[in-house]
Amino acid sequence: MDIRKAYLDFFASKGHEITPSSPLVPDDATLLFTNAGMVPFKSIFTGEIPRPNPPRKTSCQTCIRAGGKHNDLDNVGYTARHHTFFEMLGNFSFGDYFKEQAISYAWEFVTQILKLPKDKLYVTVHQDDDEAFEIWQKHIEKERIYKFGDKDNFWQMGDTGPCGPCSEIFYDQGAENFNSDEDYMGGDGDRFLEIWNLVFMQYERSADGTLSPLPKPSIDTGMGLERVMAIKEGKFSNFDSSLFMPIIDEISKLCKKEYIYESGASFRVIADHIRSSVFLLTQGTNFDKEGRGYVLRRILRRALRHGYLLGFKKPFMYKLVDIVCHLMGDHYTYLNEKKEFVKEQIRLEEERFLSTIENGIEIFNEELKNTQEIFSGEVAFKLYDTYGFPLDLTQDMLREKNLKVDEEKFETLMQEQKDRAKASWKGSGSKNASGDFKILLEKFGENEFVGYEKIECETKILALLDENFKEISSLKGKGWVMLEKTPFYATSGGQSADVGFLDDCEVLDTQKFFGLNLSFVNASKELKINDVIKAKIDFEKREQIARHHSATHLLHHALREILGSHVSQAGSLVEFNKLRFDFTHPKALSKEELECIEKRVNEMIILSSDAVLETMSLDEAKKSGAIALFNEKYQDNVRVLTLGESKELCGGTHVLNTAQIGSFYIVKESGVSAGIRRIEAVVSKAALKFVKNQLDEIAKAKEELKNNDILNGVKKLKNEIITLKEELKNSNKAELKSKNINGVQICVESIQNGDIKAMIDDFKNKFSKAVILLAQVKEGKVLLAAGVKEAPLKAGVLVKEAAQILGGNGGGRDDFATAGGKDTTKLDEALKQSLDHIEKAIQC
């Protein structure tokens, strides 16, 4: 049974719009990953934006719980149902139906579609929710309904905001299979398994804890696909279901060991973690030293350590990618599109970690011998810092020994490292806009963007906001303006915003907030709501932005054509004077590859292809072969841009013909993170400026070399350097005048050429006992250096005394020291006094 399809089809038949799974990286700075089915609808539930039409949605949402507040990583492999990656089936009502229908839908699906036996089902409700208790009695016997308190049956998004009681459906897995002291309804045992949670969002919790009824109560439900699949297949562990067993079988085949459930935690860890790794990589998260990329690295390295326990000493995780794509690629088609890229990235990360894992485990085992209860925080940090062992990996290894790590010391050392790095860290500079955009949306709806067709228009001011996004009636100075219709393109899809003017007031930026196009202005005159003004963009900058944007499409096509179809966009920045394009690729590009890419883009420009823009449904666009970005949010109808052989979904502004782009030059290629490369390039006027600067530098080089043939001039200069180095080497070998007193070889001299430090080293190496002081005049100053070997003198004292005669100072070690002086006329006097000092000290 295809449970995903059955669920979505069922709720579609009940008037719900099917919403595709949102990215695992949410458009929400407060969350590390999408960790629940309701996350994509959070702004609707919190009231930040109006409810959609239709007000009913259903989805099968991919989720990750491996970091932040919701972190199941430590439990994965050791329980029957914890996962880092899972799929959550959900149906949602935004102020439409409530408890009666939500309960009815859930019961109908569980009993009639899934056909789970009613005598195996139980329900819980909040102890004060008499309404839900009464409704449930229409479907199930009163004796099968249990009441629990806030801990079990009350849900809230945060300390404040929408919240409400919840009702859960449980499946009885049988007393004959589970009979521990905790195997009762409400206990922590596995006999009664929660399969569905219905959240009745009916209150708003204020900062003081007060609950106020919401004017439009909503429904948020969730049913875990992995749990239901296991139940339908008669399995007591999610890992024994058809979602995981093919992966576990493949692991068993690779390591040539039989999987036994009781001792098979390592198999389960690997099976779970490869799913997370594949999904995160295909959706654009890459291995990194911080943030989400670091969580991905932790997941894979934890799996590698368990692979090590199974006997894997070479990369093996990448060999499991095929089976994951086979199992899930029909529903999540992008998995197969990125399969080869994902395999390469995982293999490279495995090689990085496996090269150090043996040394790390050896250090771990050595410290383990000295550990009674608490493992050293210093050693844990060394394992992290030097060998790439995340703390939770060390904790996982210790848990098998019933030991803990000194987390306080580890965190102290980690903070010290962060403090050292803080000086070089730069934040994103972004600020989290706050304001009641919902009021504007409900009052005006989304304002109209007319910038595709017009560069200026007469329009009306609908609303004004200050710099903190608070509504005001008039504005002078800096603030935000909402226009009825606007030609200003808001920053989106990597394209920078339009600037320009509202009458004589300068527009500095344009951004989108929940679909509202707002321009940030510096008003030189007072602006008022309902004023009719002239909005005009800076056409010169818009034109240059469009040329750079169209060039990124041609660059993307060239990269896929030359490097392979694994290449996909991982970020971009399009400005009036440059473009930056990030893309997936496992290694740096060669000089030949860059030249080939640059040539290919210029060939496509020269073809003078007209830009073809079409509006179509998202499904039609994908079927036509248009490239879509995974993490980009698209409307039902999308714009498809065709430029010659390039075809992509894009809402930005572009040229009418590729010839308008002009010349294309790659300025720089670099790495962003593991598996992500970056190309920076220029076109049009910026390209002319780039070439002019290059020519200017060439002219300066000719002038400095005094040779119109730069290559010949550089060759001549290199030959001169080789000659000078040889002369310097020979001068160092020149014999120094010295004499022997009481077995100590003494040398005090002024030399013209040579490396005096090297000469002192050679002199000391030649004799068992030596004292040497050398002086060299350079650019009107005296450089002094002294060396002492097995003699009753200190080099630092020698150079200091000599330097003071010359009007300078210095010092150093007892065996070697340097100093400097300004008065070259007293050099002979300084050397004579130094020689007298040395001779007297040795004769004594």
N, C-alpha and C positions, 0 to 999 in steps of 0.2 A: 504493500500500500504506500503510495506517495503522500505522506502526511502533510508535507508542505503545501502541495497543490490542493489537497482535499480541504485544508483549513482555509486557504485564501479563496477558493471557489465557494465554500460555504458562506463566508461572510460577504463576498461579493453578491451572492444571491439575496442577502439581507440588506442591500443598499449601501454597502461599504465600498469605498474606492480603494483598490489595491495600490499600495505605495511600495516601490522597490526599496530594498534594504539600503539604508544610508551608509556612508563610509564609516569605517572603524575609527577614524580620526574625526571627531565631531567638530562642528563649527561653534565651539563653546570652550572658552578659555578656562572654565572652571573644571573641565573634565580631561583626564588623560586619554581615555578611549570611550567610545560608545559602549556603555555597560548595561543598558536595559533597552527594551523595545520602545519606551516612551521618549527617549532622549531626543530624537528628531522633532518631536512635537512639544518640547519643553516650553518654547516661547508662547505657544498657544495656551498651554495649561496655566502658565504664570500670568497670562493676560497681557503680555507685551505686544502681541499682535492679535487682530481679530480672528475669530474662528473661521475656518475655511468653508467652502461650499463644494461638495456636500460636507456636512459636519460629522461624517463617519469615515474612518480609515481602517485598513487592516494591512498587516505586513508580516514578513518573516525577516527579522532583523539580526544581522550578524553582530555579535558582542564579544568584547575582550574584558576579562577581569584579571589583570596581572600587574596592577600598580595603582597607587593612590589609595583612596578610601576603600574601594572594592577590590580586594586583592586575594584571589584564591590560589595563588601560585604554590604556596607551601603545602597545600592539601592535595594537589593534583598527583594522582598515582597511588595515593594511600587511602582514598575513599572511593565509593562506587559512583559518585555523581559530581565531583568537583572538576571543573575544566577552566583553562585559561580562555579558550575560544568556544563559544556555543551559539546556537541559533534560538531566538526567542520569537515565538508566534504570538501575535497580539491583535486585539481589536479595540478601537478607540471611539469614544463618543464625546464631542465637544459641545456640551450644552444641549444635546439632543435627547436620546433615550437615557434611562438611568437604571436603577436596580432591577426592576421588574424584567426588562428585556435582556439586560446583561446576564442575569441568572438563567433566564429561559434559553438564550443562545448557547451559553456554556453547557447547560445540561443536555440540550439537543445534540450538540456536536459530540460530546463525550459518549453519550449512550446510543445515538442513532448513526453517527458517521464513524466514530472509532469503535462503536459497539462494545464498549467496556461493560462488563456485567454490573448491574446496579447493586447487587449485594456485596460488591467489593468497594463501593464508593462511600465516602464520608465527607462531611462539610464542616467548616468552622466559620464562625462569624464573631464580630466584636461583641463583648458582653453587654454593651449598651445599645446595640443595633437591633432593636426589636423588629423593625421593618424588614430587614433582610432575613431575620429568623422566620417571620411569618411567610415571606415569599417562598423561601426554600421548602417549606412544608407542603407546597403544591407539587413538589417534584420528588421529595425524598422523605422517608419516615422521620418523625421528630427525634427519635432515639439516635439517629445517625447525624444529628446536628449538634456540634459542640460550641460552647461559648468560651472565648479566651479574652485576655486583657490587651493593653496597648502593645506589650512586647511582641505578641504574636499576630495581632489582628488590627494594627493601626499603622498607616503608611503616611510618610511626609517627605517632601522633596528636600527640605532643608529645615533649619531652625525656625524659619518663617515661611509664609506662602501657602499655596494650596495643599490640602491634606484631607485625610478622611479614613474611615474604617475600611477594612478589607475583608473579603470572604475567600476561603481557599478550599479547593477540592483535593481530597486525598484518595489514594488507591491502596487498598490493603493487599500486601504481597504474601500474606498468609502466616498464621501462627506456627504452622509446621516448618516454615523456613526461617522465621525470626522469632526468638523467644527470650530475649535478654530482659533485664529489669527496665530498660528504657523503651521496649517495644510496645507502647500503648499510645493512644491518641494524645498528642501533646508532648510525648517523650522524644528523646534524641535518637532513638533507634531507627532502623531502616524498614521496619515492617510497614508503617503507614507513610507512604511517599506522597509528598505534595506535588501535584501535577499542574495546577492552575491557580492563579491568584487574580481575583477581581477587586480592583481598588475603586472605592466609591468616593471620588473627590467632591466633597460637599461643604468643606470649611476653608476659611482663610485664617491661618494662625498669625497673630500679631507678635511684635517683639516682646510684649509682656506675657505671652502665652495664651491670650484670649482667643477663643474659637468663634468666628463669625460665619454664618451661613453664606455660601456663595450664591449669587443670583442665578447662575446657570451651572448646576452640578454636572460633573463629567465622569466618564468611565475610562479607566486605563487597565487593561488586562494583559496577562502574560502566561504562556504555556511553553515550557522547555521542550524543544523537539527531541533532544537526546533522551530525556526521561520517558517520554511517551513512546518513542521508538523501542526502547528496551522493554517496556511493559507489553507492547503489542507483540513483540517477538518472544515473550516469556522469559526474559533475562532479568537477573537481579542486580546487575551492574550495567551502567551505560557502556562500559568498555567491552562487554560481551555481545553488544548489538552489532548489526551489519554496518553501522557508521564507523566502527573502530576495528573490528576483527580483521578485515582485509589488510589494514595497516600493520596490526600486530603480527599477522601471519607473514607479512613481508619482512618485518624485523627478525622474526624467528628464522626465516630462510637465510637472511644475510649473515646472522651471527651463528647459525647452525646450532641453536639451542631451543629446546622445547619451552613453550609458554605454559606456565602453571600459575593459576590465578593467585594462590596463596603467597607465592614468592616472586610474583611478576610485576612488582611496582615499577621497575625500570622500563619494562615494555610499555606500560601504560603512560608513563611520563613522556616517553619518546613519541608515542602515538598521538597524544594530546598536543605536544609542543610543535610537532611538524605541521599540524593544521594551523596553529596560530602563526607560525613563521611564514607559511605559504600565503595566507590571507593578508598579513600585514605587508609583506613584500610586494604582492601584486597590487595592493592599494596605495603604494607609494612610500611607505615607511621603510627606511633603510638602517642598517646597523650603524650605530653611532656611539659617541662617548657620553651623551647626555640625553635627557628627555625621552621621547617615545622610542627613538632608535636604540637607547640604552636598555630599555625594557625588552625590546626585541632581542638584543644581544644576550641579556640575562636568560631569556626563555631558551634560546638555542644552546647556550653554554651549559645550562642545567641539563638539557637533553643529552649533550655530548658527554657530560660526566657520567650520566647513567649508561650511556653507550659504552663508555670506558669500563664500567663494571661488568658489562656483558661481553667484554673482550675486544671491542672495536678499538683499534689503534690507528686507523686511517679514516679519512672522511667517508661517511656512510649516509648521513641525513639527506643529502641531495638526491640519493637514489630512491628516497621515499616520496619525492615530489610527484612522480608519475601516478602513483596509486591514489594520492589525495586528489589530483586533478581528474582522474578517472571516476572517483566516487562522487565528486561534487561539481565537476565541470559542466554537467548538463544544466544545472540550475544557475550556477555562477560562471557564465561563459568566459569571463575575463581571465579565469584561472588558466585555461588552455592557451590563451593568447600570450600570456607572460611566462609560460612554463619554463622555457629554456633559460630565460633571464634569471628566474628564481633559482633554478638549479645551480647556475654559475655563482650567484651571490652566496648561496648557502655553502657551496663547496669552498669558496675562498675564505669565508668566515670560519669554517671548520679547520682549514689549514692553519689559519692564524692562531686559533686556540689550541689545537692539538700539538703545535710546536712547543708549547709551554706547559701543557697539562701534567706531564710526568714529573717535571721539576717541582711544580706546585704541589702535587699530591705527596711527593717525597718530603717537602718542607712541612706540609700538614701532618703527615704521619710522625715526623720527628717531634713536633710540638705536642702531638697527642700523647706521647710517652710521658711528658711532664705535666699533663693535665689531670687534675682530680675531678673538678666540677665545672670550672669556668675556663674556656679556651682563650688564650691571649688575644687581646684586641690589637696589639702591635703586629702579631703574626697574621691575623685576619686581614689587616690593612695591607700588609706586604703582599699577601696572596692576591688582593684586589688590585693594588697599584702596580705590581711588577708582573704578575702572572695572569691578570685578567679574570680572577675568580670573584664574581659578585658576592656580596655579603650573604645573600640568601642561599647561594650555592654552598658556601662554607657551613651555614646553618643546617642546610639539608644533609650534609655529610656528618655533622655532629649529632643530628637527631637520631641517626642510626645507632649512635653510641650513648644516647640519653644524656647528652652534654649540651651546654649553652656557651655562647661566646660573650666576651666582655664588650657589649654593644656601645657602652658609654665611651670607652677608650677609642673604639673604632670611629665613632662619630666625631670625637675630638680631633683625631688625626685627619679625618675627612674634611672637617671644617677648616683646619689649618691649611690644608692643600687648596681649598676653595679660596681662602683669604689671599694666598700667594698668587693665585691666578686672577683675582678680582681686578687688578690693575689693568689687565689686558682684555677684560670682558666688556662688551658693549651690548646694551639692551636693544630691543627692537624699536623703541621709541614710540610704539603705538599706545594709545590710551583707550580705555574701555568707556565708550560713550554711554551715558546714562540719561534717561529722560523719558517722558511719557509719550513715546511715538505712537502708542496705541490710540491716543485721543486724536492725533492727526490723521491716522489711517481711517478711523471710524468716521471722522468728520469729512475728509476729502478723498480718501482712497489714495492709490498710488498716482503721483503726478505724471504727466505725459512727457516722454523724451522725444524731441523732434530733431535731434542733432544729426540723424542719418541724412535728412533731406535739407536741413537749414543750418546756416552758421550764425544767423541772428533772427530774432523774432520779437514782436511786441507781446508782452505777457503781464500777468497780474501776480502780485505778491499774496500768497495764501497764508503764510505764517512766518514769524520771525522767532529766532531762538538766540539766547546769549551763548557765550563760549562753552558753558556747562550744559547746554541743551535744554535750558528752561525757557518756556514760552514768554515772550515779551510783546508789547504792542508797538514799539518803535525801536529802531536801531541806528546808532551812530558809533562808528568804530568797528571793532571786530565782532562777528557773530555769524549765524547760519540763516540762510534764506531759503524758503520753500516756494518755488514758482509754480504757477498753474500748468504751464508747459515750459520746457527748458531745452536749449540746444547744448547744454554743458554735459559732456560725457563723464560719468562718475567712475572713479578708479574701480576697475573690474577686470578679471581675467588676465592680470599682469599689465594691462594698459594703464598708464598714468592719466590723471584727470585733466580735463580741459581747464584752462584759465581764460580770463577775458574781462568783460565789464558789464555791469548793470548800470545803465546810463554812464555816469562818470565814476561810479564806485568800482574798485578793483576786485575781481573774483580771484582768490588765491588758490582755491582747491574745490573739488566737488566729490562727495562721498555718498554711498547708499546706506541707509539704515532701515532694515526691514522693508525694503522695496521703495522707500522714500528717497528721491533724488534731492539732496540738499547741497547748496553752494556756500562755501565759507568766504565771506567778503570782508573787506576793510572799507566801511562806508564813510566817505568823505562828507556826505550830506545825510540828513535824517531820512531813513526809509520807514515807511508805515505800511501796515496791513491794508490790502486792497489798492495800493498804488499800482498804476499801470506804467511799466518801464520797458526800456529796450534792453534786451539781453543779447550780447554779442561775444562770440568766442574769439580767442586769438588764433586767426586762421593759419598764420605762418607756423605756429607750434603744432596745431592740429594736423596740418599737412605733413610735417616732419614725423610726428608720432605715427600717423597712418602708414608712411613709407617704412618705418622701422617695424611696425606690427606685421605688415604684409611680408616683409623679409623673414620674420620668424617662422611663418608658415612654410616658405620655400626652404628655409634651413631645416625645419623638422622633416620635411619630405626628403631632402638630400641625405640627412643622417640615417633615416630608415632605409633608404635605397643603398647607401654605401656601407653602413655598419651592420645593418640587419633589422628585421622587424621587431626585435626585442626592445628597440629604442622607443621610449615614450617620454612625453614631456613631464618633467618633475618640478616645474616652476618657471616663471619668466618675469621679466621686467622690461616694459617698452616705454621709452622716453623720447623726447624730441631730438636728442643728440646721441642716443646709443640704444642698443638692445642687449639683453642678457637672457640666455636660454639654458636652462638646466635640463638634463636628460639622463635616462638610465643607460649606463654602459659600465662594464666591469673594470676597465683600465684606461690609462691615459692614451690620447690619440697621438699617432706618430705624425711627423712632419709631412710625410707623403699623404696620409689620410686627411689632414687639415687642408692641404693644397687641393686635394681632389674635391673636398666638400665646398670650399670657396669657389672653385672653378664651376662646379655643378650649379650652385646658386646663381652665379653670374650668367650661366647659359640659360637658365629659366627666365631670368630678367630680360635678357636680350630677345627672347622669343616673342615679347610684347603681347602676352596673353591677356585678354580682357578678364576682369573680375566678374564672376557670376554669383549673385546672391539669391538664394531661394529660401523661402520659409516653408517648413513642413513639420510633420509630427516627429517626435524623437525616434520612434520606431522606424519610420520611413527613412530618416536621416541615417540611422545605423545600417539599415538594409542597403542603402545606396553606396555604402563604403566610406562614409564620412568618419573621420577620426574624432572621438569624444574623449575628454579628459575624465578619468574616473572620479576624482574628488570634486569636480565642478558640479554645481547645482544647475540643472536645466529646467526650463518650463516645458509644458506639454508640447508647445510649438517652438521650434528652434530655427535659428538662422544658419544656413550652410553656405560657406564660402568656398568657391572653386577658383583656384589660380593655376591655370595650366594643369599639371598632373596632381597638384596638391588639393585635397578636399577635407575640410575640417568644420566642426561646429564652432561658431565664434560670434559673439555679440559685439565685437569691437569695430572700430572704424578702419577703413582700408583704402588703398589706391583703386583707381578705375581700371588701370592697366599696369602690368608688371614693369613696363618700361619706365614708369614714373619713379620706381625705386632708385634708379641710377646704379652706381657701382656698389658692390658689397665687399667689405674687407673684414676678415677675422682679426681682432686685436689681441685676443688672449684666450687660451684654453687652460682650464685648471680643474682640480678636484674639489668637490663640495663636501662629500662624505663618502663612506664606502658604497661603491656602485653608482654614484651620481657624479657626472662631469658637468662642466659649465663652459659655454662658449660666449664670449663677449664680442660684439661686432658693431660696425657702423655702416650707414648707407647715406646716399644723397649728399646734402651739405656737410654733414658730419664726416662723410667719407672723403670729400674734397679737402676738408681741414686736416684729416688724418694724413692724407697723401702729401699735402703741403708741408706738414710738420716733418714727415719722413724725408722729404727733399731738402728741407732746411738743415736737418741733422746731417745729411750726406754732404751738403755744402760746407758745413762747419768742420766735418771730419776731413774733407779735402784740404781745407785751410790749415788745420792743425798738423796734418801730415805733410803739408806742402807738396802734394802730389795729386793730380787729377784722377789718377788710377788708384782708387782706394785699396783694392786688393793688393796691388803691387806695393803701395805705401805701407800697409800693415805688415806684409811679408818682410820688407826692408827693416821695419822697426823691430820685428821679432828677431831678426838676425843680429841687430845691434844689441838687443838685450842678452842674447846668448853669448856674444863676444864680451860684454861687460861682466856677465856672471863668471866667465872663464878667467877674466883678468882679476876679478875679486877673489876667486878661488886661489889663483896663483899667488896673489899678494898675501893671503893668509898663510901660505906655506913659506913665506920669506923668513930667513933665519934672523932671530932676535939676538942682540948682544946681551950676554949674561955672564955672571961670574959665580964661583962657588965659595961660600964662607961656611966653615964648620959643617960641611955636607949639605947645605941648603943652597939651591940654585936661585940666584937673584937676578931680576930684570926690571929696570926702570927706564922707560923709553917714551919718546913722542913719535908717532907714526903718521904718515900722510894718508895712506889708503888701506883698505881692508876692514874686515869685521873684527873689532878688537875683542869681543866676547869669544868668538871662535878661536882667535889667536891665544887667548888666555887659557881656554880649555885644552888646546893642543900642547901648550907649554906645561901645564900641570900634569897632563897624561904622560909626558916624556920623562919626568923626574919623580923620584919617590918623595923628595922634600923640595918645596918651591915657594917663592914669593915673587909676584909679578905685579907691576903697576904700569899701565899704559895710558897715554893721553893722545887725543886726536882733536884737531881744530877743524870745526865745521861751521860755516856761516857766521864767523866772528865769535863763536863760543867754544869752550873747551869741554870735551867729554872725557871723563876719567872712569877707569875701571880697574879693579884690583882682584887678584886671586891669591889664596893662601892654602898650602897643603903641607900638613905635618910640620908647622913652624910656629914659634911663640909670638905670633902677631895676629891681628884681626883685620880682615879686609875692610870692614866697615869703618874702622878707626883710620886706616890709611887714607881712604878716599876723602873722608870728612876733613882731615887735617889739610890735605892738599887743596881741596876745594875752597876752604876758608881763605887761603892765601890768594886764590883767584877771584875772591868776592862772591863765592857761591856756597853750596851746601850739598849734603847727600849722605848716604849710608846704605847698610844692607846686612847680609848674613856675614858670619865670620869667615866663610870660605870664598864668598864672592859678593862684590858690592859695586855700585856705580854712583857717580856724582857729577855735578856740572859746575862750571865757573864762567865768569863774564870777562875777566881781565886777562887777555891773551899775552900782554907784555910781561906778566909775572910767571909765565909757564916754566921757564928755566929755573927760576928760584924755587918754585913749588916742587919740581922734580928733584932738585939737589937736596932740599930739606927732607923729602921723602926717602931718598936713598940713604942719607945720613941716619935717619930714624931706623930704617930697616937693618943697616949694618950694626948699629949699636945694640939693637935688641937681640940680634943673633949671636954677636960676640960675647954678650953677657951670659 
